[in-house]
């Protein structure tokens, strides 16, 4: 069950951060805002903001094997990408608004939130790479001992020859 829950969280994260074209924007006006800055040191920075509809996404409940389907909600994504010579940096922050879930077995309704932060840095020259990600999904409903809290932290470091020198995966799923 823990692997299924981790897979659901990972898929929700992927849905929110990588599959931009597969998810309908909330509004055409706010679909994508982007700007590119360039300075005298040949550094290029791109800032992008996008709102995406998460309706239809799924999360595994921390309190049972039930699936919680997202019935409404928007995630706002802010991305900053910088290339400076042979180095790159990528930062993403995601924060949800108006997230609602329904338990696919019991029909119980939940309200909640999603927050994700991702930072990646690396080199185009030697392959060194560092990634750190933290995510929290909260789904609350009336009563006690039925609220789902899912959190994970991930850190990976690769040295210049591509060898992984650090890997931390801290997944927590709590029923409160």
C-alpha positions in Angstrom: 0.0 0.0 0.0 2.9 2.3 0.8 4.3 1.9 -2.7 0.8 2.6 -4.2 0.5 5.7 -2.1 4.0 6.9 -3.1 3.1 6.2 -6.8 -0.1 8.2 -6.5 1.8 11.1 -4.9 4.5 10.9 -7.5 1.9 10.8 -10.3 0.1 13.8 -8.9 3.4 15.6 -8.7 4.2 14.6 -12.3 0.8 15.7 -13.4 1.3 19.1 -11.8 4.8 19.7 -12.9 5.6 17.8 -16.1 2.4 17.2 -18.1 1.5 20.8 -18.7 0.0 20.2 -22.1 -2.1 17.3 -20.9 -4.0 19.3 -18.3 -6.4 22.0 -19.2 -5.5 25.5 -18.0 -7.9 27.2 -15.6 -8.2 30.3 -17.8 -6.7 31.3 -21.1 -5.7 34.7 -19.6 -3.6 33.1 -16.9 -2.5 30.0 -18.9 1.2 30.9 -19.2 3.2 34.0 -18.4 6.8 33.9 -19.3 9.7 36.3 -19.3 13.4 35.9 -20.3 16.2 37.9 -18.8 19.8 38.0 -20.1 22.8 39.8 -18.6 26.2 40.7 -19.7 27.8 37.4 -18.4 25.8 35.3 -20.9 23.4 34.1 -18.2 19.8 33.5 -19.3 16.9 33.3 -16.9 13.4 32.3 -17.8 10.5 32.8 -15.4 7.2 31.0 -16.1 3.9 31.0 -14.2 1.0 28.7 -15.0 -2.3 27.7 -13.4 -3.5 24.1 -14.0 -6.8 22.3 -13.2 -6.1 19.2 -11.1 -9.6 17.8 -11.4 -9.5 14.0 -11.9 -6.2 13.5 -10.1 -6.1 10.7 -7.4 -4.5 10.3 -4.0 -4.5 7.2 -1.8 -6.0 7.8 1.6 -3.7 7.5 4.6 -6.6 6.1 6.6 -7.7 3.3 4.3 -6.9 1.8 0.9 -9.5 4.1 -0.6 -8.7 6.5 -3.5 -9.5 10.2 -3.0 -10.4 11.8 -6.4 -9.8 15.5 -6.9 -13.1 16.9 -7.9 -12.0 20.6 -8.0 -8.8 22.5 -7.6 -6.2 24.6 -9.2 -2.4 24.5 -8.7 -0.4 27.6 -9.4 3.1 26.9 -10.6 6.1 29.3 -10.6 9.2 28.1 -12.4 12.6 29.8 -12.7 15.2 28.4 -15.1 18.7 29.8 -15.4 21.6 28.8 -17.7 24.9 30.4 -16.8 27.7 29.1 -19.0 27.9 25.3 -18.5 25.7 25.3 -15.4 21.9 25.2 -15.0 19.5 25.8 -12.2 15.8 25.0 -12.1 13.4 26.0 -9.3 9.7 25.2 -9.2 7.1 26.1 -6.5 3.5 24.8 -6.7 0.7 25.8 -4.4 -3.0 24.7 -4.7 -6.2 26.6 -4.3 -9.7 25.3 -3.7 -8.7 21.6 -3.7 -11.6 19.2 -3.0 -11.6 15.4 -2.9 -14.2 12.7 -2.7 -13.5 9.2 -1.3 -14.3 6.8 -4.2 -15.6 4.1 -1.8 -17.5 6.0 0.9 -18.4 9.3 -0.9 -17.0 11.3 2.0 -15.9 14.8 0.9 -12.6 16.4 1.8 -11.0 19.8 1.4 -7.3 20.2 1.2 -4.1 21.6 -0.3 -1.0 20.7 -2.2 2.4 22.3 -1.9 5.6 21.3 -3.8 9.0 22.8 -4.0 11.7 21.5 -6.4 15.3 22.7 -6.9 17.7 21.2 -9.4 21.3 22.3 -10.2 23.8 20.8 -12.5 26.5 21.0 -15.0 26.3 20.5 -18.8 30.1 19.8 -18.8 30.6 17.0 -16.3 27.2 15.6 -15.5 27.2 16.6 -11.8 23.6 17.1 -10.6 21.8 17.9 -7.3 18.0 17.7 -6.9 15.9 18.4 -3.8 12.1 18.1 -3.7 9.6 18.4 -0.9 5.8 17.9 -1.2 2.8 17.9 1.1 -0.8 16.9 0.3 -3.4 17.4 3.0 -7.1 16.2 2.7 -9.3 17.1 5.7 -12.9 16.2 6.5 -15.2 16.5 9.5 -14.5 14.3 12.5 -11.3 12.8 13.7 -9.0 10.0 12.6 -9.9 10.4 9.0 -7.7 13.2 7.7 -5.0 12.3 5.2 -1.6 13.9 5.3 1.0 12.8 2.7 4.5 14.2 2.7 7.7 13.3 1.0 11.2 14.7 0.8 13.7 13.6 -1.9 17.3 14.5 -2.3 19.7 13.1 -5.0 23.3 14.0 -5.7 25.3 12.8 -8.7 29.0 13.5 -9.0 30.8 14.4 -12.2 31.1 10.8 -13.4 27.4 10.1 -12.9 27.8 8.1 -9.6 25.0 8.7 -7.1 26.7 9.9 -4.0 23.6 10.8 -1.9 20.0 9.6 -2.0 17.4 10.4 0.6 13.8 9.4 0.3 11.6 10.4 3.2 8.0 9.4 2.6 5.3 9.8 5.3 1.6 9.1 5.1 -0.4 9.9 8.3 -4.0 9.5 9.3 -5.1 12.0 11.9 
